[in-house]
Amino acid sequence: MQASDAQDAPVLQVPQKLAPIWQPKRYKVMHGGRGGGKSWTVAGVLLAMAAQHPLRVLCAREVQKSIKQSVHQLLTDQIARLGLGAFFEVLETEIRGVNGSLFLFAGLQSHTVDSIKSFEGCDIVWVEEAHGVSKKSWDVLIPTIRKEGSEIWLTLNPDMESDETYQRFIASPSPDTWVVEINWRDNPWFPSVLDEERKKAKRSMSKDDFEHIWEGKARKVAAGAIYRYEVEALYADGRACKVPYDPRLPVHTVWDLGWNDAMAIVMVQVGSAQDVRVIDYLEDSHRTLDWYVAQLEKRPYRWGWDYLPHDGKNGNFQTGMSTEQRLKQLGRRQVRCNAALGVEEGIKLARMAFPRCYFDANKTARLLECLKRYQRALNKAGEGNAPLHDEYSHGADAFRYVGMSVEHMYRAQQAQPVVQASGNWTPLDREIGY
């Protein structure tokens, strides 16, 4: 279409699906896969608008360590293509128009509520690669952009369904949001060379990877996740579901210990050797052991064993008392420290446990998120090393300890009869009713 409502702006063609971009809306969300022309169109439209009347535009992304990581070059290329070189002055860190229009560039992650105040007067914020923007960054940015009639534009290829941006703007958008999905087939100027790449990718890539990269579909599990295929199978089999507490079975806890880092506790029931029920999960940080025990005791469960990593036997440098000893002192009677085992061996045991596991989709949602995103640190060559230590590794480590502990759970229960609600003693059985 043509920007016919902008008398002095250059003639600009955009894909038909993006025609509503000219209409006022607080949020404009353009998402899809490679070759849809999202960023190219937005750059052209913003320049056309800024040429028509003075605009202050912030071009943002979550992380911008240098101007090379911004859309500065894309805007520069569009200025040349649209013949606007005499109108815009391209500087190293900003772009200025002769009518007072101004394009600024920033990484949101580096800003606080105070430091971002300099952008209060912006007319439009364009957030490129918006899938990576965190909740914290959105919570800082959105209230800052408060000028009457101001807008926030997003361009992205969604990464994961559970990402903050996807949930906030695509899965459940507010009424003041225009959302459009645009892919290669919607772009009338989709180049033939890129189409050949798309066809090759369709032949060589997995279906999930192709649909993510070229069709813009959000992933359920991170592409490089250590447990990617196990988690995909979990959802395909319907084993992330409602998993009720069975009062006939004890609830075992499996701990990943942390203080400055998160403490993660997985709660498990074992119905049989092939029936492992992950029914609950607790994670927090900077809390004392007595606080975690109090949180556990609030739950209406009949407790079994508490499983700790091998360093649960280590004494605290201040008190000399180990986590194992402290838990027993707090009334946890059956505490066991797992043997020391290498991380890779533990991951193998976790993989073996996965097909036997049912996860309560609601109560263990955070744990499932950790397992979806548990990845390896990449070296300079892009090769995976040891697992990455981040906000998701604590829950994943706790599940690794589940893999190390589940056989002991089952053997311990086999050695002891289980009482039913009626008071009659019976052998273990499996009556979960999935």
N, C-alpha and C positions, 0 to 999 in steps of 0.2 A: 504494500500500500504506500501512499505518499503522505507525508506530513503536511497536508494541505492547509491545516489550521495555523501553520507557522509561516507567515508571509516572507520573512527574511531568511528563514532557515533553508539549508540546502535540501534538494529533493532526496528523500531517503526511502528505500524499500526495505520492508521487514516481512518475515514470514507471516502468513495470514493468522496463524494461531496466536501471534504476539501483537495483533492489531490493538487489543484493549490496553496496551502499555501506555497509550497516550491519555487514557482516562484517569482522573484522580482516584487514588486509593491509598490508604495508609500503608498497607503492605502489598508488595507485588512479588510473588514467588514464582520463579521460572525454574523448573527442574526437569532433568532428563539425561540421556546418555550422550555419548560423543557424537559430534557432527550436527547437533540440533541448531547451532547458531545463536545460542543464548547470549554468551558474553559479547560476541561480535555485534549483535543487534543492540544490546544495552549500551555499549560504548558509543555507537552511532547515534542512538536516540538521545542520550544525555548531551552529546556535543551539539546536536541540532537544537535541543531545548536551550542550552547555554548560549548558543549563538543568537537565539531569538530574544532572550531577556536575561538579565543578570541572575545567575544561580550560584549558590555555594554548595558544592558536592564533595562529600567525603567518600573516598574509595577505600573500603576496609576489608580485612580478612582477619582470621584469628591470630595468626603469627606472621609478622613481616619483619624479618631481620635486616632486609635491605630493600631499596626501591626496586630492585630486579625481581623481587617476589610479589610485586604489586601489578596492577593493570596499567601502569604508567606507559609501558611500551605499546600495549594494545590501543590505548587512546591516541598515542602518537601516530601509530599506523593509520588509524581511522581519520585523524586530522588530515594526513596526506591524501588519503583516498577520496575524501569529501571536498578537497580543495580549500581547506580552511586554514592553511599555513599562515596567511596574512592576518587572520583573526585571532588565533591562539598563539601565545608565547609558551613554548615548552621549556621549562626550567628543570633543573636536576631533581628537585623534590616536589614540584607542583606545576600546574598548568594554569595560565592566566589568559582570560579573554579581554579584548580591548574595551568591552562594555562593563567590565568589573566581575565577570564570571570567574570562579576559582575552583579548581580541582585539587583536593588534598588527599594524602595517602597515610594510612595508619594501620598498625596491628592492634587488635582489640585486647589481646592477652596482656599486653604491657601497660594497659591503662587502669587506673582506679577511678572511683566516683569523682574524686577531685580533679585528677589530671585530664579527664575526658570533657570537662566543662567547657573547654575552648571550642568544642564542636557544637555547642548549643544552638548557634544560629544557622546551622546547615539546613538547606531546603530538601536535599535528597542524600540518603546514605545508600551506597551500592556495596553490598557485602558479597564478594566473590568467594567461591568455594565455601559456601555458607554451611555445608554439612558439618564442618569441623568446629563451628563456633560453640563454645561451652555455655551452659546455663548461666554461669557467673558473668560472662561477657555480655550475654543478652540482657541480663538484669541490670547491668551498668549502662549499656548503650541506650536501650529503649526509652527510659525516662529522660535521658539527656536530650534526645531529639524531640524538642517540644515546640518548635516554631509552628505557628498556625499554618496548616496545609502541608506540613512536612511529610515526607514519605521515606520508607525503608524498602529498598529493592534487594531481593536475594536471587542469586544464580547458583545452582548446585547440581551435581550428580549425587543423589542420596547415597550415603554409605550404609548405615545400618538402621533398621526400623526403630530401634530403641534410642537413637541419637536425639539429643535435646531439640535440634532444629527440625528434624523430621516430625517428632511428636507435636511440637509447638505450632508449626506452620503448615504441615501437609496432612498429617493424620487427623488433627482436630483444629483446623484454622478458625479464627474468629471471623465474625461477619464483615469486618473491615479489611478482609484479605482477598486478593485476587490470586488464585493458584492455577497454574497451567503446566501441564506436562508436554514437553516438546522434544522430539527425537529426530534422528536423521531423515526419516521419511517425511517429516513436516517441513523440512528445509528445502525450498526449491532450488537453492544454489549449492546443494550438497555436492562436493567435487567428486569426479569419477575416481580419482586416485584414492580418495578416502573410502569410496564404496568398495574398491578392490580390497583394501585392508579389512573392511568389515566382513566381506565374504570369506577371506582367508581365516579371520578370527572365528567365524562361525564353524568352519571345518575343524579347526585345531583346538579351540578352547572348550572347556567344560560348559555345559548349558548355563550353570549358575554364573560363571564368570562372564560369559557373553551377554547374558541378560542384564547383568549389573553395568558392564562397561558400555554397551551399545544401546541397550533399551532403557537404561536408567532405573532399573529395579533395585530397591533397597535390599541389602543382605540381612538374613537372620543372624549369621555368624560372620565374624571378621575373616577376611580372606586368608590371612596368615595365622589364624588361631591354631594353637597346638592341638586342641580337641575339636577342630572344625568338623570332621566327619562324624565323630561320635555324637556331637550336639545336633548335627543335622539329622542323624538317624533317630535321636531321641525325639525330635519333633515329628519326624515322618511317621514314627511308630505310635505317636500319641502318648508318650510316657512323661510328658510335661503336662500334668492334668491336676485334678483335685485328688489329693492323697490324704484320706482321713487318718487321724490318730486311732490306733487299735489298742484299747486299754488292756488287752491280754498280753501285749508284748512290751518289754522294757524299751525305753528310749535311750540310746547311747549318744554321747556327745563326742565330737572330734574337734580338737582345737588347733588353730595356728596362733602361736603366742606373739603378742606385740604390745608395745607401749606407745612410742612415738609413731610407729606404724599402726595399722589396724589390727585388732584382735578379731579373729573369725571363728565362729563355732557352728558346726554342722550337726543337726540332730537327726538321727537315723534309727529306723526300726528294721529288723531283719525277720521276714516271714518265713523264708526258706533260703537255701543256698542260691536260688535263682530269683529271689524276691527281696530286693533292697529298697526300702522306702525312705527317701530323703524328705522329711515332713516339715522341717523348720530350719531357720537360719538366723544367727545373731552376729552383727558386726558393728564395732565402734572403735574408738581410739581414746587414749589418755584417760582410761578408766582403771580402777583398781579391781583386783580379783574378786573382792567381796561384792562389788557392784555387779559383775557378770553373774556370779552365783545367785545374787538376789533376783536378777532378771530371769534366770532359768527357773528358779523356784516359784516365780509367779505363774509359770505355765502349768496346766493341769496334767502333767505327765508322770508316769511311774518310771523312775530313772534306773538305768543299767550302769554301764561302765563309762568313765570319762577317759578318752584317749588323748595323750599328749605327744608332741614330737620328742625326740630323744633328749633334747636339751631341757625338758621339763624337770630333769633331775638336778640341773645345775643350781647351785645356791645363789641367791641374790647377794650382790656385793655389799648391800647395806645391812640386810637382816641375816644373811647366811642361810636363810630358809629357801628351799626350792619351791617351784610352782606345785609340784606333786605334793609336797608336805603341806603347803598352804591350803590347797584344795581339801585335803583330808581334815585339816584343822577347821575348815569352814563347813564340815559335815558331808562332804562328798566321799562316800565310803570306798567306792571301787574305782581307783585311779590307776592307769597303766601308761607307762611311757613306751612308745614304739622304739624298736631298735634303730640305730643309725643306718640310713640307707641313702644312696646317692639320688639326686634329683631325677635323673633319667630313669633309674630303676623304679622310682616311685611313680613317675608318669606312666610307665608300662603297666604297673598295677592298677592305676586309675583307669587306663584304657580298658583293661580287662573287666573292671567293675561296671563300666558304663552300660553295657547291654542288659545288666541285671537291675538297673536302677530306675525307679519312678520318682519324679520330683514334683512336689506340690507347687504348681505354677504360680500361686499367689504368695505363699509364705517363703518360698525360696527364690523369688524373682531376682533379688540382688545376687545370689550365688550363681544363678543361671547366666546373669549378665557377665559376671567374672569369668565363667567358663567360656562364654562366647568370645571374649576379648583377650584371653590369656595367650600372649605371643612371645616370640623370642626377640631378643635384642639383635639388631642388624649391625654388621660391621660395615666398613667403607665399601666393600664389594657387594653389599646387599645380601650377604649370607647370614643365616640365622646362627646365633651362638646360644648361650644359656638363656633361660626364660627371663623376660623383662621384669624388673622389679618396679611395679607401679601400683595404682589404686586397685587394679583387678587381680593382682597376683596373690593377695592374702586369702581371698575366698578359694582361688584355684589351688593354693597350697593346702588349705584345709581339706579340700576334696581329694587331693593326692594322699593325704593321711587316711581318708576314708578307705581308699583302695588298699592301704597297708593294714587296716584294722578290721575289715569286714569279715575275714575268715575267723579271727578270734571272737568276734561278736557271735557268729553262728555257732562255733564250738562251745562257747560259754553257755549259750541258751540250750544247746543239746544236752549239756551236762546237768541242767536244772529244769524241772517241769515248770509249766506256765499255768497260772491260775486263771480260770475264766471268771466272768462277773458273777456266775452262780456259786462260785467257791469250789467247783469240782476241778481236780487236777487232770489235765489232758496233755498229750504230746503236742508239740508245735504243729500247726497246720497252716494252710494258706487259703484264707477265705476273704480276700480283699475286695472281690467283686468289681474289677475294672470293666 
